[in-house]
Amino acid sequence: MEARSGVRAVSRKSVIAASLPIRRGLDENEAAVYLSLSPSFFRKLVAEKRMPRPRLAGGRRVWDVAELDIAFKLLPREGGDDEPIFDIDGQGMKSNPWDDLLR
């Protein structure tokens, strides 16, 4: 009986999550899919500091959708600069070249 209630809880969670317009945090596979990347390529971009490191919620690694959006928008365009956007600790953003234009 224990397994059945666990299945029901997962099913309810899935139904609720599917009805939300967007979730704030994504696991690694969801973050990769969100950016139309394979999980292995997404992991590579995180290791290269071109994508943010995950946040920790207990033992879970969760990627912030807002940070993924920023990182994605700052990826180089074809033929452009490919400098990583996150600092050495992966916590802060390097300066955004658009900031200078807005000042």
Phi and psi in radians as a Rosetta constraint file:
Dihedral C 1 N 2 CA 2 C 2 CIRCULARHARMONIC -1.029 0.35
Dihedral N 2 CA 2 C 2 N 3 CIRCULARHARMONIC -0.773 0.35
Dihedral C 2 N 3 CA 3 C 3 CIRCULARHARMONIC -1.109 0.35
Dihedral N 3 CA 3 C 3 N 4 CIRCULARHARMONIC -0.663 0.35
Dihedral C 3 N 4 CA 4 C 4 CIRCULARHARMONIC -1.132 0.35
Dihedral N 4 CA 4 C 4 N 5 CIRCULARHARMONIC -0.727 0.35
Dihedral C 4 N 5 CA 5 C 5 CIRCULARHARMONIC -1.172 0.35
Dihedral N 5 CA 5 C 5 N 6 CIRCULARHARMONIC -0.597 0.35
Dihedral C 5 N 6 CA 6 C 6 CIRCULARHARMONIC -1.122 0.35
Dihedral N 6 CA 6 C 6 N 7 CIRCULARHARMONIC -0.696 0.35
Dihedral C 6 N 7 CA 7 C 7 CIRCULARHARMONIC -1.130 0.35
Dihedral N 7 CA 7 C 7 N 8 CIRCULARHARMONIC -0.736 0.35
Dihedral C 7 N 8 CA 8 C 8 CIRCULARHARMONIC -1.100 0.35
Dihedral N 8 CA 8 C 8 N 9 CIRCULARHARMONIC -0.697 0.35
Dihedral C 8 N 9 CA 9 C 9 CIRCULARHARMONIC -1.126 0.35
Dihedral N 9 CA 9 C 9 N 10 CIRCULARHARMONIC -0.732 0.35
Dihedral C 9 N 10 CA 10 C 10 CIRCULARHARMONIC -1.134 0.35
Dihedral N 10 CA 10 C 10 N 11 CIRCULARHARMONIC -0.735 0.35
Dihedral C 10 N 11 CA 11 C 11 CIRCULARHARMONIC -1.078 0.35
Dihedral N 11 CA 11 C 11 N 12 CIRCULARHARMONIC -0.760 0.35
Dihedral C 11 N 12 CA 12 C 12 CIRCULARHARMONIC -1.107 0.35
Dihedral N 12 CA 12 C 12 N 13 CIRCULARHARMONIC -0.742 0.35
Dihedral C 12 N 13 CA 13 C 13 CIRCULARHARMONIC -1.065 0.35
Dihedral N 13 CA 13 C 13 N 14 CIRCULARHARMONIC -0.762 0.35
Dihedral C 13 N 14 CA 14 C 14 CIRCULARHARMONIC -1.105 0.35
Dihedral N 14 CA 14 C 14 N 15 CIRCULARHARMONIC -0.725 0.35
Dihedral C 14 N 15 CA 15 C 15 CIRCULARHARMONIC -1.141 0.35
Dihedral N 15 CA 15 C 15 N 16 CIRCULARHARMONIC -0.776 0.35
Dihedral C 15 N 16 CA 16 C 16 CIRCULARHARMONIC -1.115 0.35
Dihedral N 16 CA 16 C 16 N 17 CIRCULARHARMONIC -0.828 0.35
Dihedral C 16 N 17 CA 17 C 17 CIRCULARHARMONIC -1.058 0.35
Dihedral N 17 CA 17 C 17 N 18 CIRCULARHARMONIC -0.684 0.35
Dihedral C 17 N 18 CA 18 C 18 CIRCULARHARMONIC -1.172 0.35
Dihedral N 18 CA 18 C 18 N 19 CIRCULARHARMONIC -0.454 0.35
Dihedral C 18 N 19 CA 19 C 19 CIRCULARHARMONIC -1.481 0.35
Dihedral N 19 CA 19 C 19 N 20 CIRCULARHARMONIC -0.238 0.35
Dihedral C 19 N 20 CA 20 C 20 CIRCULARHARMONIC -1.332 0.35
Dihedral N 20 CA 20 C 20 N 21 CIRCULARHARMONIC 2.529 0.35
Dihedral C 20 N 21 CA 21 C 21 CIRCULARHARMONIC -1.114 0.35
Dihedral N 21 CA 21 C 21 N 22 CIRCULARHARMONIC -0.730 0.35
Dihedral C 21 N 22 CA 22 C 22 CIRCULARHARMONIC -2.787 0.35
Dihedral N 22 CA 22 C 22 N 23 CIRCULARHARMONIC 2.542 0.35
Dihedral C 22 N 23 CA 23 C 23 CIRCULARHARMONIC -1.671 0.35
Dihedral N 23 CA 23 C 23 N 24 CIRCULARHARMONIC 2.632 0.35
Dihedral C 23 N 24 CA 24 C 24 CIRCULARHARMONIC -1.333 0.35
Dihedral N 24 CA 24 C 24 N 25 CIRCULARHARMONIC -0.650 0.35
Dihedral C 24 N 25 CA 25 C 25 CIRCULARHARMONIC -2.121 0.35
Dihedral N 25 CA 25 C 25 N 26 CIRCULARHARMONIC 2.475 0.35
Dihedral C 25 N 26 CA 26 C 26 CIRCULARHARMONIC -2.234 0.35
Dihedral N 26 CA 26 C 26 N 27 CIRCULARHARMONIC 2.550 0.35
Dihedral C 26 N 27 CA 27 C 27 CIRCULARHARMONIC -1.340 0.35
Dihedral N 27 CA 27 C 27 N 28 CIRCULARHARMONIC 3.085 0.35
Dihedral C 27 N 28 CA 28 C 28 CIRCULARHARMONIC -1.012 0.35
Dihedral N 28 CA 28 C 28 N 29 CIRCULARHARMONIC -0.815 0.35
Dihedral C 28 N 29 CA 29 C 29 CIRCULARHARMONIC -1.122 0.35
Dihedral N 29 CA 29 C 29 N 30 CIRCULARHARMONIC -0.740 0.35
Dihedral C 29 N 30 CA 30 C 30 CIRCULARHARMONIC -1.126 0.35
Dihedral N 30 CA 30 C 30 N 31 CIRCULARHARMONIC -0.697 0.35
Dihedral C 30 N 31 CA 31 C 31 CIRCULARHARMONIC -1.096 0.35
Dihedral N 31 CA 31 C 31 N 32 CIRCULARHARMONIC -0.735 0.35
Dihedral C 31 N 32 CA 32 C 32 CIRCULARHARMONIC -1.093 0.35
Dihedral N 32 CA 32 C 32 N 33 CIRCULARHARMONIC -0.831 0.35
Dihedral C 32 N 33 CA 33 C 33 CIRCULARHARMONIC -1.091 0.35
Dihedral N 33 CA 33 C 33 N 34 CIRCULARHARMONIC -0.712 0.35
Dihedral C 33 N 34 CA 34 C 34 CIRCULARHARMONIC -0.966 0.35
Dihedral N 34 CA 34 C 34 N 35 CIRCULARHARMONIC -0.625 0.35
Dihedral C 34 N 35 CA 35 C 35 CIRCULARHARMONIC -1.686 0.35
Dihedral N 35 CA 35 C 35 N 36 CIRCULARHARMONIC 0.119 0.35
Dihedral C 35 N 36 CA 36 C 36 CIRCULARHARMONIC 1.059 0.35
Dihedral N 36 CA 36 C 36 N 37 CIRCULARHARMONIC 0.718 0.35
Dihedral C 36 N 37 CA 37 C 37 CIRCULARHARMONIC -2.119 0.35
Dihedral N 37 CA 37 C 37 N 38 CIRCULARHARMONIC 2.764 0.35
Dihedral C 37 N 38 CA 38 C 38 CIRCULARHARMONIC -1.344 0.35
Dihedral N 38 CA 38 C 38 N 39 CIRCULARHARMONIC 2.672 0.35
Dihedral C 38 N 39 CA 39 C 39 CIRCULARHARMONIC -1.006 0.35
Dihedral N 39 CA 39 C 39 N 40 CIRCULARHARMONIC -0.658 0.35
Dihedral C 39 N 40 CA 40 C 40 CIRCULARHARMONIC -1.183 0.35
Dihedral N 40 CA 40 C 40 N 41 CIRCULARHARMONIC -0.679 0.35
Dihedral C 40 N 41 CA 41 C 41 CIRCULARHARMONIC -1.225 0.35
Dihedral N 41 CA 41 C 41 N 42 CIRCULARHARMONIC -0.653 0.35
Dihedral C 41 N 42 CA 42 C 42 CIRCULARHARMONIC -1.055 0.35
Dihedral N 42 CA 42 C 42 N 43 CIRCULARHARMONIC -0.796 0.35
Dihedral C 42 N 43 CA 43 C 43 CIRCULARHARMONIC -1.025 0.35
Dihedral N 43 CA 43 C 43 N 44 CIRCULARHARMONIC -0.690 0.35
Dihedral C 43 N 44 CA 44 C 44 CIRCULARHARMONIC -1.090 0.35
Dihedral N 44 CA 44 C 44 N 45 CIRCULARHARMONIC -0.781 0.35
Dihedral C 44 N 45 CA 45 C 45 CIRCULARHARMONIC -1.117 0.35
Dihedral N 45 CA 45 C 45 N 46 CIRCULARHARMONIC -0.634 0.35
Dihedral C 45 N 46 CA 46 C 46 CIRCULARHARMONIC -1.144 0.35
Dihedral N 46 CA 46 C 46 N 47 CIRCULARHARMONIC -0.776 0.35
Dihedral C 46 N 47 CA 47 C 47 CIRCULARHARMONIC -1.085 0.35
Dihedral N 47 CA 47 C 47 N 48 CIRCULARHARMONIC -0.597 0.35
Dihedral C 47 N 48 CA 48 C 48 CIRCULARHARMONIC -1.446 0.35
Dihedral N 48 CA 48 C 48 N 49 CIRCULARHARMONIC 0.005 0.35
Dihedral C 48 N 49 CA 49 C 49 CIRCULARHARMONIC 1.122 0.35
Dihedral N 49 CA 49 C 49 N 50 CIRCULARHARMONIC 0.495 0.35
Dihedral C 49 N 50 CA 50 C 50 CIRCULARHARMONIC -1.682 0.35
Dihedral N 50 CA 50 C 50 N 51 CIRCULARHARMONIC -0.204 0.35
Dihedral C 50 N 51 CA 51 C 51 CIRCULARHARMONIC -2.242 0.35
Dihedral N 51 CA 51 C 51 N 52 CIRCULARHARMONIC 2.660 0.35
Dihedral C 51 N 52 CA 52 C 52 CIRCULARHARMONIC -1.194 0.35
Dihedral N 52 CA 52 C 52 N 53 CIRCULARHARMONIC 2.704 0.35
Dihedral C 52 N 53 CA 53 C 53 CIRCULARHARMONIC -1.323 0.35
Dihedral N 53 CA 53 C 53 N 54 CIRCULARHARMONIC 2.735 0.35
Dihedral C 53 N 54 CA 54 C 54 CIRCULARHARMONIC -1.275 0.35
Dihedral N 54 CA 54 C 54 N 55 CIRCULARHARMONIC 2.774 0.35
Dihedral C 54 N 55 CA 55 C 55 CIRCULARHARMONIC -1.580 0.35
Dihedral N 55 CA 55 C 55 N 56 CIRCULARHARMONIC 2.757 0.35
Dihedral C 55 N 56 CA 56 C 56 CIRCULARHARMONIC -1.910 0.35
Dihedral N 56 CA 56 C 56 N 57 CIRCULARHARMONIC 2.217 0.35
Dihedral C 56 N 57 CA 57 C 57 CIRCULARHARMONIC -2.122 0.35
Dihedral N 57 CA 57 C 57 N 58 CIRCULARHARMONIC 1.638 0.35
Dihedral C 57 N 58 CA 58 C 58 CIRCULARHARMONIC 1.170 0.35
Dihedral N 58 CA 58 C 58 N 59 CIRCULARHARMONIC -2.174 0.35
Dihedral C 58 N 59 CA 59 C 59 CIRCULARHARMONIC -1.652 0.35
Dihedral N 59 CA 59 C 59 N 60 CIRCULARHARMONIC 0.049 0.35
Dihedral C 59 N 60 CA 60 C 60 CIRCULARHARMONIC -1.624 0.35
Dihedral N 60 CA 60 C 60 N 61 CIRCULARHARMONIC 2.468 0.35
Dihedral C 60 N 61 CA 61 C 61 CIRCULARHARMONIC -1.709 0.35
Dihedral N 61 CA 61 C 61 N 62 CIRCULARHARMONIC 2.155 0.35
Dihedral C 61 N 62 CA 62 C 62 CIRCULARHARMONIC -2.288 0.35
Dihedral N 62 CA 62 C 62 N 63 CIRCULARHARMONIC 2.246 0.35
Dihedral C 62 N 63 CA 63 C 63 CIRCULARHARMONIC -1.637 0.35
Dihedral N 63 CA 63 C 63 N 64 CIRCULARHARMONIC 2.344 0.35
Dihedral C 63 N 64 CA 64 C 64 CIRCULARHARMONIC -1.376 0.35
Dihedral N 64 CA 64 C 64 N 65 CIRCULARHARMONIC 2.139 0.35
Dihedral C 64 N 65 CA 65 C 65 CIRCULARHARMONIC -1.020 0.35
Dihedral N 65 CA 65 C 65 N 66 CIRCULARHARMONIC -0.706 0.35
Dihedral C 65 N 66 CA 66 C 66 CIRCULARHARMONIC -1.097 0.35
Dihedral N 66 CA 66 C 66 N 67 CIRCULARHARMONIC -0.705 0.35
Dihedral C 66 N 67 CA 67 C 67 CIRCULARHARMONIC -1.192 0.35
Dihedral N 67 CA 67 C 67 N 68 CIRCULARHARMONIC -0.644 0.35
Dihedral C 67 N 68 CA 68 C 68 CIRCULARHARMONIC -1.105 0.35
Dihedral N 68 CA 68 C 68 N 69 CIRCULARHARMONIC -0.718 0.35
Dihedral C 68 N 69 CA 69 C 69 CIRCULARHARMONIC -1.064 0.35
Dihedral N 69 CA 69 C 69 N 70 CIRCULARHARMONIC -0.792 0.35
Dihedral C 69 N 70 CA 70 C 70 CIRCULARHARMONIC -1.102 0.35
Dihedral N 70 CA 70 C 70 N 71 CIRCULARHARMONIC -0.832 0.35
Dihedral C 70 N 71 CA 71 C 71 CIRCULARHARMONIC -1.067 0.35
Dihedral N 71 CA 71 C 71 N 72 CIRCULARHARMONIC -0.712 0.35
Dihedral C 71 N 72 CA 72 C 72 CIRCULARHARMONIC -1.113 0.35
Dihedral N 72 CA 72 C 72 N 73 CIRCULARHARMONIC -0.770 0.35
Dihedral C 72 N 73 CA 73 C 73 CIRCULARHARMONIC -1.146 0.35
Dihedral N 73 CA 73 C 73 N 74 CIRCULARHARMONIC -0.445 0.35
Dihedral C 73 N 74 CA 74 C 74 CIRCULARHARMONIC -1.618 0.35
Dihedral N 74 CA 74 C 74 N 75 CIRCULARHARMONIC -0.019 0.35
Dihedral C 74 N 75 CA 75 C 75 CIRCULARHARMONIC -1.066 0.35
Dihedral N 75 CA 75 C 75 N 76 CIRCULARHARMONIC 2.526 0.35
Dihedral C 75 N 76 CA 76 C 76 CIRCULARHARMONIC -1.137 0.35
Dihedral N 76 CA 76 C 76 N 77 CIRCULARHARMONIC 2.588 0.35
Dihedral C 76 N 77 CA 77 C 77 CIRCULARHARMONIC -1.490 0.35
Dihedral N 77 CA 77 C 77 N 78 CIRCULARHARMONIC 2.798 0.35
Dihedral C 77 N 78 CA 78 C 78 CIRCULARHARMONIC -0.910 0.35
Dihedral N 78 CA 78 C 78 N 79 CIRCULARHARMONIC 2.245 0.35
Dihedral C 78 N 79 CA 79 C 79 CIRCULARHARMONIC 1.429 0.35
Dihedral N 79 CA 79 C 79 N 80 CIRCULARHARMONIC 0.084 0.35
Dihedral C 79 N 80 CA 80 C 80 CIRCULARHARMONIC -1.851 0.35
Dihedral N 80 CA 80 C 80 N 81 CIRCULARHARMONIC -2.979 0.35
Dihedral C 80 N 81 CA 81 C 81 CIRCULARHARMONIC -1.192 0.35
Dihedral N 81 CA 81 C 81 N 82 CIRCULARHARMONIC 2.470 0.35
Dihedral C 81 N 82 CA 82 C 82 CIRCULARHARMONIC -2.098 0.35
Dihedral N 82 CA 82 C 82 N 83 CIRCULARHARMONIC 0.562 0.35
Dihedral C 82 N 83 CA 83 C 83 CIRCULARHARMONIC -1.220 0.35
Dihedral N 83 CA 83 C 83 N 84 CIRCULARHARMONIC 2.391 0.35
Dihedral C 83 N 84 CA 84 C 84 CIRCULARHARMONIC -1.043 0.35
Dihedral N 84 CA 84 C 84 N 85 CIRCULARHARMONIC 2.613 0.35
Dihedral C 84 N 85 CA 85 C 85 CIRCULARHARMONIC -1.721 0.35
Dihedral N 85 CA 85 C 85 N 86 CIRCULARHARMONIC -0.226 0.35
Dihedral C 85 N 86 CA 86 C 86 CIRCULARHARMONIC -1.876 0.35
Dihedral N 86 CA 86 C 86 N 87 CIRCULARHARMONIC 2.530 0.35
Dihedral C 86 N 87 CA 87 C 87 CIRCULARHARMONIC -1.200 0.35
Dihedral N 87 CA 87 C 87 N 88 CIRCULARHARMONIC 3.112 0.35
Dihedral C 87 N 88 CA 88 C 88 CIRCULARHARMONIC -0.974 0.35
Dihedral N 88 CA 88 C 88 N 89 CIRCULARHARMONIC -0.639 0.35
Dihedral C 88 N 89 CA 89 C 89 CIRCULARHARMONIC -1.468 0.35
Dihedral N 89 CA 89 C 89 N 90 CIRCULARHARMONIC -0.147 0.35
Dihedral C 89 N 90 CA 90 C 90 CIRCULARHARMONIC 1.265 0.35
Dihedral N 90 CA 90 C 90 N 91 CIRCULARHARMONIC 0.236 0.35
Dihedral C 90 N 91 CA 91 C 91 CIRCULARHARMONIC -1.721 0.35
Dihedral N 91 CA 91 C 91 N 92 CIRCULARHARMONIC -0.626 0.35
Dihedral C 91 N 92 CA 92 C 92 CIRCULARHARMONIC -2.042 0.35
Dihedral N 92 CA 92 C 92 N 93 CIRCULARHARMONIC 2.804 0.35
Dihedral C 92 N 93 CA 93 C 93 CIRCULARHARMONIC -1.538 0.35
Dihedral N 93 CA 93 C 93 N 94 CIRCULARHARMONIC 2.496 0.35
Dihedral C 93 N 94 CA 94 C 94 CIRCULARHARMONIC -1.242 0.35
Dihedral N 94 CA 94 C 94 N 95 CIRCULARHARMONIC 2.898 0.35
Dihedral C 94 N 95 CA 95 C 95 CIRCULARHARMONIC -1.095 0.35
Dihedral N 95 CA 95 C 95 N 96 CIRCULARHARMONIC 2.483 0.35
Dihedral C 95 N 96 CA 96 C 96 CIRCULARHARMONIC -1.586 0.35
Dihedral N 96 CA 96 C 96 N 97 CIRCULARHARMONIC 2.199 0.35
Dihedral C 96 N 97 CA 97 C 97 CIRCULARHARMONIC -1.048 0.35
Dihedral N 97 CA 97 C 97 N 98 CIRCULARHARMONIC -0.391 0.35
Dihedral C 97 N 98 CA 98 C 98 CIRCULARHARMONIC -1.267 0.35
Dihedral N 98 CA 98 C 98 N 99 CIRCULARHARMONIC -0.422 0.35
Dihedral C 98 N 99 CA 99 C 99 CIRCULARHARMONIC -1.028 0.35
Dihedral N 99 CA 99 C 99 N 100 CIRCULARHARMONIC -0.687 0.35
Dihedral C 99 N 100 CA 100 C 100 CIRCULARHARMONIC -1.105 0.35
Dihedral N 100 CA 100 C 100 N 101 CIRCULARHARMONIC -0.604 0.35
Dihedral C 100 N 101 CA 101 C 101 CIRCULARHARMONIC -1.279 0.35
Dihedral N 101 CA 101 C 101 N 102 CIRCULARHARMONIC -0.465 0.35
Dihedral C 101 N 102 CA 102 C 102 CIRCULARHARMONIC -1.526 0.35
Dihedral N 102 CA 102 C 102 N 103 CIRCULARHARMONIC -0.173 0.35
